[in-house]
Amino acid sequence: MEVKLATHKDVITRFIDLYEGVKLERPYELLFTDPPARVKTIKTRLGALVESGVWSEVDVVSLYLDQGGAEYLVKLRERGTRVRLITRKPNKKAHEDALKTLGEKGVELRVNNVVHCRLIVFDEEVAIISTADLDAEGLDNQRQIGVYITDRATVKQCKTFFYKLWEESQVQSS
């Protein structure tokens, strides 16, 4: 009896037959802000997460913010979400005004002038790591890149990293 081995084409064809129409969730997705191409998937994904429901806690690292970026965090606070933000000491009025608004709304603020990452963690379910700050430049006007992550182990590592930064950061005074 002759045994016929499957070729790579046979395997691919069988895979397509089995999974055609089945949505396979990827644990990572690349996000972009590319103004010339009118692509703003970082902003779109962030907006969808904020609008999607009630999160228990959202932890954010953004070096700079403006009122537009602060609105995302205010909306979360108004829904009862615990929001913690690590940022740099403000050197622009827009950043200072945004921090004042956030402080008034109950967002927990800390400053860290040596941190460089941009990170947002929603509970232990989703994280966005990107080059974009929560301001008009980062979300609308500059070319940026990021990763949307739903892999639980990776999100948990992001949360642990945030806690380490939080402990190293100073409480933001009004």
Backbone as CSV, one residue per row, in Angstrom:
resi,resn,N_x,N_y,N_z,CA_x,CA_y,CA_z,C_x,C_y,C_z
1,MET,0.842,-1.176,0.000,0.000,0.000,0.000,0.887,1.238,0.000
2,GLU,0.628,2.089,-0.936,1.429,3.304,-1.089,0.813,4.439,-0.271
3,VAL,1.660,5.106,0.538,1.215,6.234,1.355,1.572,7.517,0.614
4,LYS,0.556,8.354,0.424,0.787,9.621,-0.254,0.931,10.712,0.808
5,LEU,2.058,11.392,0.784,2.293,12.481,1.717,1.619,13.753,1.211
6,ALA,1.076,14.512,2.142,0.417,15.767,1.783,1.470,16.825,1.445
7,THR,1.177,17.581,0.435,2.062,18.692,0.086,1.651,19.920,0.886
8,HIS,2.489,20.947,0.867,2.131,22.183,1.566,0.867,22.799,0.961
9,LYS,0.670,22.624,-0.355,-0.524,23.144,-1.009,-1.770,22.409,-0.506
10,ASP,-1.662,21.088,-0.289,-2.785,20.311,0.258,-3.152,20.805,1.654
11,VAL,-2.140,21.075,2.459,-2.372,21.532,3.832,-3.047,22.902,3.827
12,ILE,-2.564,23.808,3.006,-3.147,25.148,2.924,-4.592,25.070,2.434
13,THR,-4.850,24.270,1.413,-6.202,24.113,0.891,-7.129,23.569,1.970
14,ARG,-6.678,22.577,2.711,-7.491,21.988,3.790,-7.744,23.022,4.895
15,PHE,-6.750,23.776,5.242,-6.869,24.824,6.268,-7.920,25.849,5.846
16,ILE,-7.854,26.281,4.596,-8.835,27.252,4.082,-10.233,26.658,4.115
17,ASP,-10.376,25.390,3.716,-11.685,24.732,3.752,-12.251,24.681,5.166
18,LEU,-11.404,24.395,6.136,-11.851,24.276,7.522,-12.214,25.618,8.148
19,TYR,-11.428,26.647,7.840,-11.554,27.914,8.571,-12.121,29.068,7.768
20,GLU,-12.522,28.826,6.530,-13.091,29.907,5.738,-14.363,30.427,6.408
21,GLY,-14.418,31.728,6.607,-15.570,32.353,7.255,-15.471,32.402,8.769
22,VAL,-14.498,31.722,9.352,-14.312,31.748,10.797,-13.369,32.903,11.123
23,LYS,-13.823,33.759,12.017,-12.988,34.898,12.405,-11.964,34.434,13.437
24,LEU,-10.709,34.553,13.091,-9.637,34.198,14.011,-9.137,35.476,14.672
25,GLU,-9.220,35.534,15.979,-8.795,36.723,16.729,-7.280,36.723,16.866
26,ARG,-6.687,37.819,16.464,-5.252,37.973,16.634,-4.997,38.670,17.967
27,PRO,-3.996,38.246,18.710,-3.738,38.889,19.999,-3.016,40.234,19.864
28,TYR,-2.597,40.573,18.657,-1.894,41.825,18.404,-2.402,42.426,17.099
29,GLU,-2.465,43.753,17.075,-2.844,44.451,15.845,-2.003,45.719,15.752
30,LEU,-1.455,45.979,14.594,-0.670,47.187,14.386,-1.604,48.365,14.138
31,LEU,-1.323,49.488,14.797,-2.117,50.707,14.669,-1.255,51.829,14.107
32,PHE,-1.897,52.805,13.461,-1.158,53.898,12.830,-1.890,55.226,12.976
33,THR,-1.117,56.283,12.955,-1.620,57.613,12.637,-0.789,58.050,11.440
34,ASP,-1.436,58.256,10.330,-0.759,58.662,9.100,-1.617,59.728,8.428
35,PRO,-1.429,61.000,8.835,-2.296,62.083,8.342,-2.421,62.189,6.823
36,PRO,-1.313,62.064,6.052,-1.497,62.181,4.599,-2.437,61.117,4.028
37,ALA,-2.439,59.939,4.640,-3.309,58.863,4.170,-4.666,58.863,4.883
38,ARG,-4.870,59.823,5.778,-6.108,59.933,6.570,-6.386,58.676,7.381
39,VAL,-5.312,58.080,7.901,-5.424,56.887,8.728,-5.158,57.295,10.174
40,LYS,-6.109,56.970,11.052,-5.964,57.315,12.468,-6.456,56.143,13.324
41,THR,-5.863,54.961,13.119,-6.355,53.789,13.828,-5.999,53.806,15.310
42,ILE,-4.957,54.539,15.716,-4.668,54.657,17.150,-5.832,55.384,17.821
43,LYS,-6.217,56.508,17.273,-7.319,57.309,17.821,-8.638,56.539,17.747
44,THR,-8.892,55.874,16.642,-10.127,55.113,16.468,-10.234,53.995,17.496
45,ARG,-9.156,53.238,17.671,-9.168,52.110,18.615,-9.319,52.614,20.051
46,LEU,-8.603,53.706,20.384,-8.712,54.295,21.718,-10.146,54.754,21.988
47,GLY,-10.734,55.452,21.027,-12.121,55.910,21.176,-13.084,54.757,21.374
48,ALA,-12.899,53.697,20.615,-13.776,52.525,20.734,-13.636,51.875,22.106
49,LEU,-12.433,51.800,22.620,-12.234,51.217,23.949,-12.891,52.068,25.029
50,VAL,-12.735,53.369,24.925,-13.347,54.265,25.910,-14.871,54.146,25.859
51,GLU,-15.434,54.068,24.658,-16.882,53.998,24.481,-17.461,52.609,24.749
52,SER,-16.613,51.578,24.775,-17.099,50.198,24.792,-17.787,49.764,26.076
53,GLY,-17.561,50.448,27.153,-18.192,50.027,28.389,-17.415,50.493,29.588
54,VAL,-17.760,49.910,30.709,-17.144,50.323,31.961,-15.919,49.462,32.235
55,TRP,-14.814,50.130,32.388,-13.572,49.477,32.782,-13.368,49.764,34.264
56,SER,-12.811,48.841,34.991,-12.537,49.056,36.422,-11.411,50.056,36.604
57,GLU,-10.327,49.838,35.856,-9.209,50.770,35.941,-8.480,50.855,34.609
58,VAL,-8.009,52.062,34.352,-7.232,52.320,33.150,-5.976,53.055,33.589
59,ASP,-4.833,52.511,33.217,-3.538,53.076,33.571,-2.872,53.611,32.313
60,VAL,-2.385,54.855,32.403,-1.910,55.561,31.215,-0.533,56.166,31.467
61,VAL,0.326,56.054,30.469,1.575,56.812,30.427,1.542,57.598,29.127
62,SER,1.526,58.921,29.248,1.564,59.805,28.087,2.402,61.005,28.484
63,LEU,3.448,61.266,27.735,4.364,62.338,28.116,3.709,63.699,28.028
64,TYR,2.826,63.871,27.059,2.160,65.152,26.852,0.680,64.904,26.628
65,LEU,-0.146,65.854,27.038,-1.589,65.791,26.833,-2.094,67.172,26.493
66,ASP,-3.264,67.194,25.885,-4.001,68.436,25.729,-5.445,68.128,26.105
67,GLN,-6.334,69.105,25.985,-7.720,68.886,26.404,-8.380,67.757,25.611
68,GLY,-8.047,67.646,24.333,-8.623,66.571,23.521,-8.260,65.198,24.060
69,GLY,-7.010,65.015,24.395,-6.577,63.742,24.974,-7.153,63.520,26.358
70,ALA,-7.241,64.609,27.128,-7.794,64.513,28.486,-9.253,64.080,28.454
71,GLU,-9.974,64.432,27.402,-11.394,64.079,27.306,-11.624,62.568,27.389
72,TYR,-10.717,61.785,26.809,-10.851,60.328,26.900,-10.823,59.892,28.359
73,LEU,-9.889,60.439,29.128,-9.717,60.037,30.521,-10.861,60.567,31.392
74,VAL,-11.341,61.761,31.099,-12.478,62.329,31.825,-13.717,61.460,31.609
75,LYS,-13.935,61.032,30.384,-15.097,60.187,30.070,-15.039,58.883,30.869
76,LEU,-13.846,58.310,30.972,-13.690,57.094,31.767,-13.999,57.347,33.238
77,ARG,-13.477,58.447,33.787,-13.722,58.796,35.198,-15.205,58.998,35.453
78,GLU,-15.887,59.647,34.526,-17.316,59.902,34.698,-18.129,58.611,34.716
79,ARG,-17.561,57.550,34.203,-18.220,56.235,34.236,-17.788,55.417,35.442
80,GLY,-16.994,56.023,36.319,-16.583,55.336,37.541,-15.284,54.570,37.443
81,THR,-14.564,54.713,36.359,-13.297,54.023,36.175,-12.204,54.706,36.992
82,ARG,-11.372,53.919,37.649,-10.184,54.463,38.299,-9.160,54.714,37.190
83,VAL,-8.706,55.960,37.085,-7.751,56.322,36.039,-6.497,56.861,36.702
84,ARG,-5.363,56.271,36.327,-4.062,56.739,36.798,-3.248,57.160,35.586
85,LEU,-2.586,58.299,35.718,-1.804,58.855,34.618,-0.409,59.210,35.102
86,ILE,0.573,58.747,34.350,1.957,59.177,34.539,2.308,60.039,33.341
87,THR,2.835,61.215,33.603,3.192,62.142,32.539,4.460,62.884,32.935
88,ARG,4.905,63.760,32.083,6.032,64.632,32.413,5.516,65.906,33.056
89,LYS,6.401,66.592,33.758,6.050,67.887,34.330,5.702,68.809,33.162
90,PRO,4.552,69.470,33.228,4.113,70.268,32.077,5.019,71.470,31.807
91,ASN,5.297,71.665,30.521,6.062,72.848,30.107,5.315,73.636,29.032
92,LYS,4.078,73.230,28.771,3.210,73.935,27.832,1.878,74.184,28.519
93,LYS,1.255,75.295,28.193,-0.026,75.658,28.814,-1.097,74.603,28.542
94,ALA,-1.156,74.077,27.335,-2.174,73.075,26.998,-2.028,71.836,27.883
95,HIS,-0.800,71.434,28.130,-0.521,70.275,28.984,-0.921,70.592,30.425
96,GLU,-0.537,71.759,30.899,-0.869,72.190,32.253,-2.387,72.261,32.448
97,ASP,-3.092,72.831,31.478,-4.555,72.932,31.557,-5.208,71.553,31.576
98,ALA,-4.690,70.638,30.764,-5.234,69.282,30.723,-5.048,68.595,32.076
99,LEU,-3.885,68.745,32.688,-3.644,68.131,33.991,-4.544,68.727,35.064
100,LYS,-4.790,70.024,34.988,-5.689,70.667,35.942,-7.095,70.071,35.825
101,THR,-7.578,69.937,34.601,-8.893,69.338,34.361,-8.942,67.916,34.905
102,LEU,-7.920,67.134,34.614,-7.894,65.739,35.057,-7.875,65.639,36.580
103,GLY,-7.080,66.487,37.218,-7.035,66.499,38.678,-8.389,66.823,39.281
104,GLU,-9.084,67.784,38.695,-10.419,68.169,39.172,-11.433,67.043,38.996
105,LYS,-11.220,66.186,38.014,-12.142,65.079,37.735,-11.781,63.796,38.491
106,GLY,-10.713,63.843,39.287,-10.360,62.682,40.102,-9.388,61.709,39.484
107,VAL,-8.748,62.087,38.402,-7.704,61.235,37.826,-6.478,61.336,38.733
108,GLU,-5.907,60.200,39.072,-4.710,60.164,39.904,-3.511,60.487,39.018
109,LEU,-2.735,61.480,39.419,-1.650,61.987,38.580,-0.293,61.828,39.240
110,ARG,0.667,61.412,38.446,2.064,61.379,38.883,2.933,61.865,37.737
111,VAL,4.088,62.432,38.088,5.029,62.896,37.071,6.320,62.101,37.149
112,ASN,6.905,61.912,35.979,8.163,61.192,35.864,8.862,61.746,34.629
113,ASN,9.891,62.532,34.844,10.567,63.198,33.732,11.587,62.335,33.001
114,VAL,11.779,61.087,33.431,12.695,60.212,32.697,11.967,59.115,31.929
115,VAL,10.670,58.973,32.158,9.901,57.971,31.416,9.750,58.434,29.965
116,HIS,9.785,57.489,29.045,9.683,57.832,27.624,8.591,57.033,26.901
117,CYS,8.093,55.982,27.522,7.105,55.124,26.850,5.724,55.772,26.807
118,ARG,4.887,55.258,25.930,3.472,55.614,25.868,2.704,54.305,25.970
119,LEU,1.807,54.245,26.955,1.160,52.985,27.292,-0.225,53.268,27.861
120,ILE,-1.202,52.461,27.467,-2.532,52.514,28.059,-2.960,51.072,28.315
121,VAL,-3.349,50.785,29.578,-3.774,49.436,29.941,-5.201,49.503,30.482
122,PHE,-6.101,48.752,29.862,-7.495,48.669,30.265,-7.680,47.378,31.057
123,ASP,-7.895,47.534,32.380,-7.963,46.391,33.290,-6.759,45.490,33.012
124,GLU,-6.985,44.205,32.904,-5.900,43.313,32.488,-6.293,42.633,31.181
125,GLU,-7.067,43.365,30.360,-7.603,42.789,29.136,-6.979,43.324,27.863
126,VAL,-6.668,44.608,27.840,-6.205,45.247,26.615,-5.098,46.241,26.948
127,ALA,-4.120,46.330,26.071,-3.091,47.367,26.194,-2.825,47.961,24.820
128,ILE,-2.499,49.237,24.826,-2.005,49.899,23.624,-0.629,50.461,23.974
129,ILE,0.355,50.056,23.218,1.701,50.618,23.331,1.937,51.348,22.022
130,SER,2.264,52.638,22.110,2.451,53.374,20.864,3.453,54.504,21.041
131,THR,3.738,55.154,19.949,4.597,56.335,19.983,3.778,57.599,20.184
132,ALA,2.451,57.487,20.189,1.564,58.656,20.226,1.221,59.090,21.649
133,ASP,1.363,60.391,21.900,0.867,60.977,23.138,-0.619,61.259,22.984
134,LEU,-1.277,61.553,24.113,-2.700,61.881,24.095,-2.890,63.375,23.849
135,ASP,-2.484,63.782,22.669,-2.677,65.174,22.257,-2.944,65.194,20.751
136,ALA,-3.297,66.361,20.246,-3.636,66.477,18.822,-2.461,66.083,17.936
137,GLU,-1.258,66.414,18.357,-0.094,66.044,17.536,0.005,64.530,17.393
138,GLY,-0.056,63.832,18.518,0.110,62.382,18.497,-1.046,61.619,17.885
139,LEU,-2.267,62.092,18.104,-3.438,61.347,17.637,-3.930,61.777,16.264
140,ASP,-3.532,62.978,15.813,-4.070,63.490,14.556,-3.028,63.939,13.531
141,ASN,-1.941,64.538,13.985,-1.087,65.295,13.068,0.276,64.698,12.739
142,GLN,0.750,63.766,13.499,2.075,63.189,13.249,1.954,61.727,12.842
143,ARG,2.940,61.263,12.127,2.969,59.835,11.797,3.410,59.071,13.036
144,GLN,2.554,58.172,13.482,2.784,57.393,14.694,2.494,55.927,14.407
145,ILE,2.978,55.068,15.289,2.720,53.632,15.172,2.480,53.075,16.566
146,GLY,1.687,52.026,16.636,1.410,51.406,17.922,0.958,49.976,17.754
147,VAL,0.810,49.307,18.886,0.349,47.923,18.901,-0.812,47.807,19.874
148,TYR,-1.897,47.233,19.403,-3.081,46.911,20.211,-2.917,45.463,20.634
149,ILE,-2.976,45.215,21.948,-2.647,43.886,22.476,-3.810,43.345,23.295
150,THR,-4.220,42.102,22.998,-5.227,41.424,23.808,-4.690,40.133,24.425
151,ASP,-3.447,39.817,24.166,-2.817,38.644,24.768,-2.691,38.893,26.270
152,ARG,-3.392,38.090,27.073,-3.501,38.338,28.519,-2.142,38.380,29.221
153,ALA,-1.242,37.483,28.870,0.068,37.456,29.533,0.843,38.744,29.243
154,THR,0.775,39.208,28.010,1.481,40.435,27.641,0.837,41.645,28.306
155,VAL,-0.490,41.692,28.345,-1.190,42.808,29.000,-0.832,42.839,30.482
156,LYS,-0.764,41.679,31.106,-0.396,41.619,32.528,1.025,42.145,32.736
157,GLN,1.936,41.839,31.833,3.301,42.376,31.923,3.296,43.892,31.772
158,CYS,2.448,44.410,30.899,2.316,45.867,30.743,1.836,46.497,32.047
159,LYS,0.871,45.860,32.687,0.322,46.352,33.952,1.410,46.353,35.031
160,THR,2.180,45.298,35.100,3.279,45.210,36.065,4.299,46.312,35.813
161,PHE,4.608,46.551,34.550,5.549,47.619,34.196,4.994,48.968,34.618
162,PHE,3.686,49.198,34.393,3.062,50.450,34.810,3.199,50.634,36.321
163,TYR,2.903,49.582,37.101,2.996,49.684,38.567,4.401,50.087,39.003
164,LYS,5.405,49.528,38.349,6.795,49.878,38.673,7.032,51.369,38.409
165,LEU,6.605,51.849,37.253,6.738,53.271,36.934,5.952,54.138,37.925
166,TRP,4.765,53.687,38.296,3.912,54.436,39.221,4.632,54.648,40.561
167,GLU,5.241,53.584,41.049,5.948,53.671,42.325,7.165,54.598,42.240
168,GLU,7.802,54.672,41.086,8.983,55.526,40.898,8.628,56.987,40.654
169,SER,7.365,57.260,40.341,6.947,58.601,39.944,6.498,59.415,41.158
170,GLN,6.509,60.730,40.988,6.129,61.650,42.063,4.684,62.076,41.894
171,VAL,4.016,62.282,43.041,2.637,62.769,43.013,2.632,64.153,42.399
172,GLN,1.701,64.376,41.465,1.563,65.682,40.802,0.844,66.636,41.732
173,SER,1.489,67.740,42.070,0.842,68.730,42.926,0.093,69.728,42.046
174,SER,-0.974,70.265,42.577,-1.822,71.185,41.817,-1.171,72.517,41.622
